Amino acid sequence: MALRAYSNIVNYAMELEETRAHSQEEIALIAEVRAPLEEELLSLVNDAERDFYEYQELEAARRSCMDALHIMTTHGLFEGPYFKRCEQILDAIHEEEKKAVQNLIATALQAASENKQFAEARKLLSDYLNRYPETDFRNELAEGLEQITGLEKIYQNQNCLEKISDIQDKYQKKCLKKIEETDYEEALQCLDEVIAKEDPQCFTDVPEIAAIKKTATEKKEEIQAYYIRQQLEKAAGLFTRARKVKTANQKKDYFLRSYYILNKLQTTYPENPLSSKIAKYIESVEKEIRTDFPELLEKKELDEKKIAPVD
C-alpha cells in the first residue's frame, strides 16, 4: 500500500510538472519526489560509467544504463543529464562490442583458413552467441559461421583433389587394365577398393572413376546377359532331348542336367532380367521330374552335389 501511495504521489508530481505548476506547495512536492529518483539515477549512471571506463565491464555497464533508462522512461525524466550520459555509454558499449565481435570473427576465420581448425573456429562464434543471445551482432556472427562452413568445404574439396591426384594414375591404370583384359568383375572390384580405401566423399563423384565404373558395369551386364541366354538355350536343349529319349536313365540324366543349369542361373543371378523366364523353365523341368521320376524329389536327389556337372 505504501508503494502504491508513493507511486500515486510520483505520478501526480509528474503531472504537475508537465502542466508547469508554479505554486510553492507543488514545486516542493515535485522536488521531494524527484530527489530520490535523481539520486538513484545518479548512482546507476555513475556505476555504468565506472564499470565501462575503469573496469571494461560492458555487461554490467549496460545493465546499469538499462535500469536507469527504465526509471527515466517510467517517470518521464528525459530532460536531465542522465539520459544523455546513458546514451553516450550505450553508444560506446556498442562500438566496443562491435570491435570485440570483429576481432572474434577475424580470429575464428584465421583459425579456419590458416590452421584448418574448423570445429574450434565454429565453437568460438557459437559460444559468443550462446553467452550473449541479445547481442546486436547476431547477423555478423551468423555470417562468420557461414564463412567457416564455406572454408571447410573448400578445404575438403582441395584435400579430395590432392588425394585423387596422388592415387588416380595407379588405380585407374589397374582398373582400366582389367577392362582391357575383359575382366569386368575385377574392374568393378578394383573401383570399389578405390572408394573403400580412400575417402568415399572424395571419390563418389569423380568423373574419371564414374566413367570407368559405367563402362565396366555395362560390359559386365552385357556379358552376363549373353552367358545367361547361352545357358538357357543349353538347358532348353537338354529338356527337349529328355522328353524325346526312350531310355529312362538318359531321360533322367538330361532332366537333372537341365535342372542343374537353371538352378545355378537362378542362384547366381537372382536379379537378372531373365529371372522370370528361368523360374518358369525350372517349374517345367520339376513338373516332368514329378511325372517320370517322383522318387528324385522324395530322395532330394535334385541337390546340386548329386547332379553330374554340365560340360
C-alpha positions in Angstrom: 0.0 0.0 0.0 2.8 2.4 0.9 4.5 1.7 -2.5 1.2 2.3 -4.4 0.7 5.5 -2.5 4.2 6.6 -3.3 3.7 5.8 -6.9 0.5 7.9 -7.0 2.4 10.8 -5.5 5.1 10.4 -8.1 2.6 10.4 -10.9 0.8 13.3 -9.5 4.1 15.2 -9.2 4.9 14.4 -12.8 1.5 15.7 -13.9 2.1 18.9 -12.1 5.5 19.3 -13.7 4.0 18.7 -17.1 1.4 21.5 -16.5 4.3 23.8 -15.4 2.7 24.3 -11.9 4.2 27.3 -10.1 2.7 27.2 -6.6 5.2 26.7 -3.8 3.5 23.6 -2.5 3.5 22.0 -5.9 7.2 22.9 -6.5 8.1 21.4 -3.1 6.2 18.2 -3.9 8.0 17.8 -7.3 11.3 18.4 -5.7 10.6 15.9 -2.9 9.6 13.2 -5.4 12.4 13.8 -7.8 15.1 13.8 -5.2 15.2 10.0 -4.5 14.7 9.2 -8.2 17.6 11.5 -9.3 19.7 10.0 -6.5 19.1 6.5 -7.8 19.7 7.7 -11.4 22.9 9.3 -10.4 24.1 6.1 -8.7 23.2 3.9 -11.7 24.8 6.2 -14.3 27.9 6.6 -12.1 28.1 2.8 -11.8 27.7 2.4 -15.5 30.5 4.9 -16.3 32.8 3.3 -13.7 32.1 -0.3 -15.0 32.7 0.8 -18.6 35.6 3.2 -18.4 37.5 1.8 -15.5 36.8 -1.9 -15.5 35.7 -2.5 -19.1 32.7 -4.5 -17.7 30.5 -4.0 -20.7 27.5 -6.1 -19.5 27.5 -4.6 -16.0 27.6 -1.1 -17.5 24.8 -2.0 -19.9 22.6 -3.3 -17.1 23.1 -0.1 -15.1 22.2 2.0 -18.1 19.1 -0.1 -18.9 17.9 0.2 -15.3 18.4 4.0 -15.4 16.6 4.2 -18.7 13.7 2.2 -17.3 13.3 4.7 -14.4 13.5 7.6 -16.8 11.0 6.1 -19.2 8.6 5.2 -16.4 8.7 8.7 -14.9 9.3 10.8 -18.0 12.7 12.1 -16.8 14.3 12.8 -20.2 15.3 16.4 -19.7 18.1 15.8 -17.2 21.7 15.0 -17.9 21.3 11.3 -17.0 19.6 10.3 -20.3 22.4 11.9 -22.4 25.1 10.2 -20.3 23.3 6.8 -20.7 23.1 7.3 -24.4 26.8 8.0 -24.6 27.7 5.0 -22.5 25.4 2.7 -24.6 26.9 4.0 -27.8 30.4 3.4 -26.5 29.4 -0.1 -25.4 28.0 -0.8 -28.9 31.3 0.3 -30.5 33.4 -1.7 -28.1 31.3 -4.8 -28.7 31.5 -4.2 -32.4 35.3 -4.2 -32.2 35.2 -7.3 -30.0 32.9 -9.2 -32.4 35.0 -8.2 -35.4 38.2 -9.4 -33.7 36.5 -12.6 -32.6 35.3 -13.3 -36.2 38.7 -12.5 -37.6 40.3 -14.9 -35.1 37.9 -17.6 -35.9 38.4 -17.2 -39.7 42.1 -17.2 -39.3 41.9 -20.5 -37.3 39.7 -21.9 -40.0 41.7 -20.7 -43.1 45.3 -21.0 -41.8 45.2 -23.8 -39.2 42.2 -25.7 -40.6 40.6 -25.7 -37.1 37.1 -25.5 -38.3 35.4 -27.0 -35.2 37.3 -24.7 -32.9 36.5 -21.7 -35.1 32.9 -22.6 -35.2 32.8 -23.0 -31.4 34.3 -19.5 -30.8 31.4 -17.8 -32.5 28.7 -20.2 -31.3 29.9 -19.8 -27.7 29.6 -16.0 -28.0 26.1 -16.3 -29.4 25.1 -18.6 -26.6 26.6 -16.3 -24.0 25.1 -13.1 -25.4 21.8 -14.1 -27.2 20.6 -10.5 -27.2 23.7 -9.2 -29.0 23.2 -6.6 -31.7 25.7 -8.5 -33.9 23.9 -11.8 -34.4 23.8 -11.3 -38.2 27.6 -10.7 -38.3 28.3 -13.8 -36.2 25.9 -15.9 -38.4 27.8 -14.7 -41.5 31.0 -15.6 -39.8 29.7 -19.2 -39.2 28.7 -19.4 -42.9 32.2 -18.3 -43.9 33.7 -21.0 -41.8 31.5 -23.6 -43.3 32.5 -22.4 -46.8 36.2 -22.5 -45.9 35.7 -26.1 -44.6 34.1 -27.1 -47.9 36.8 -25.6 -50.0 39.5 -27.4 -47.8 37.6 -30.7 -48.2 37.4 -30.3 -51.9 41.1 -29.4 -52.2 42.0 -32.3 -49.9 40.0 -34.6 -52.1 41.7 -33.3 -55.3 45.1 -33.9 -53.8 44.1 -37.5 -52.8 42.7 -38.1 -56.2 45.8 -36.8 -57.9 48.0 -39.0 -55.7 46.3 -42.3 -56.4 44.4 -41.7 -59.7 47.1 -42.9 -62.1 47.9 -46.1 -60.1 44.3 -47.2 -59.5 42.9 -46.1 -62.9 45.7 -47.9 -64.7 45.0 -51.0 -62.7 41.2 -50.8 -63.2 41.5 -49.9 -66.9 43.8 -52.9 -67.4 41.2 -55.2 -66.0 38.7 -53.8 -68.5 41.2 -54.3 -71.4 41.6 -57.9 -70.2 37.7 -58.1 -70.2 37.8 -59.0 -66.5 34.9 -56.7 -65.7 34.1 -58.3 -62.4 37.7 -57.5 -61.2 37.5 -54.0 -62.7 34.4 -53.2 -60.6 36.0 -54.7 -57.5 39.1 -52.5 -58.2 36.9 -49.4 -58.3 35.1 -50.4 -55.1 38.5 -50.7 -53.4 39.4 -47.2 -54.5 36.4 -45.8 -52.8 36.6 -48.0 -49.7 40.3 -47.3 -49.1 40.1 -43.6 -49.6 37.5 -41.0 -48.5 34.1 -42.1 -50.1 33.0 -38.4 -50.2 36.0 -37.6 -52.4 35.7 -40.4 -54.9 32.0 -40.8 -55.3 31.6 -38.0 -57.8 35.0 -38.2 -59.6 34.1 -38.2 -63.4 37.0 -40.4 -64.4 36.2 -43.1 -61.9 32.5 -42.8 -62.7 33.2 -43.3 -66.4 35.3 -46.4 -65.8 32.7 -47.8 -63.5 30.0 -47.2 -66.0 32.0 -49.0 -68.8 32.7 -51.9 -66.5 29.1 -52.2 -65.3 27.7 -52.1 -68.9 30.2 -54.7 -70.1 29.6 -56.9 -67.1 25.9 -56.8 -67.7 26.3 -57.4 -71.4 28.5 -60.5 -70.8 26.1 -61.8 -68.1 23.1 -61.4 -70.4 25.0 -63.3 -73.1 26.0 -66.1 -70.7 22.5 -66.4 -69.3 21.0 -66.7 -72.7 23.6 -69.3 -73.7 22.9 -71.4 -70.6 19.1 -71.1 -71.1 19.5 -72.5 -74.6 21.6 -75.3 -73.3 19.1 -76.1 -70.6 16.2 -76.0 -73.1 18.1 -78.3 -75.4 18.7 -80.8 -72.6 15.0 -80.6 -71.7 13.9 -81.3 -75.3 16.3 -84.2 -75.5 15.0 -85.6 -72.2 11.4 -85.7 -73.5 12.4 -87.4 -76.7 14.7 -90.2 -75.5 13.3 -93.6 -74.6 15.9 -94.8 -72.1 14.9 -93.9 -68.5 18.5 -93.3 -67.4 19.2 -90.9 -70.2 15.9 -89.1 -69.7 16.7 -88.7 -66.0 20.2 -87.5 -66.7 19.1 -84.9 -69.2 16.4 -83.6 -66.9 18.8 -83.3 -64.0 21.4 -81.6 -66.1 18.8 -79.1 -67.3 17.6 -78.5 -63.8 21.2 -78.0 -62.6 21.9 -75.3 -65.2 18.6 -73.5 -64.4 19.1 -73.7 -60.7 22.6 -72.4 -61.0 21.5 -69.4 -63.0 18.7 -68.6 -60.6 21.1 -68.8 -57.6 23.9 -66.9 -59.2 21.9 -64.1 -61.0 18.7 -63.6 -59.0 18.2 -60.0 -60.2 18.9 -60.6 -63.9 16.2 -59.5 -66.5 15.5 -63.1 -67.5 14.9 -64.3 -63.9 11.1 -64.8 -64.5 11.9 -67.0 -67.6 14.4 -69.0 -65.6 11.7 -69.6 -62.9 9.2 -70.8 -65.5 11.8 -73.2 -67.0 12.5 -74.6 -63.6 8.8 -75.2 -63.0 8.5 -77.1 -66.3 11.5 -79.3 -65.5 10.2 -80.1 -62.0 6.8 -81.0 -63.4 8.4 -83.5 -65.8 10.6 -84.9 -63.0 7.5 -85.3 -60.7 5.7 -87.2 -63.5 8.5 -89.5 -64.6 10.9 -89.7 -61.6 8.9 -88.7 -58.4 11.5 -90.6 -56.3 14.1 -87.9 -57.1 12.1 -85.3 -55.3 11.4 -87.6 -52.4 15.1 -88.5 -52.0 16.1 -84.9 -52.6 18.4 -86.0 -55.5 17.9 -82.7 -57.1 20.6 -81.5 -54.7 23.3 -79.8 -56.8 26.1 -82.1 -55.4 24.3 -85.2 -56.7 23.9 -83.9 -60.3 26.6 -84.5 -62.8 28.5 -81.3 -63.9 27.4 -79.8 -67.2 30.0 -79.8 -69.9 
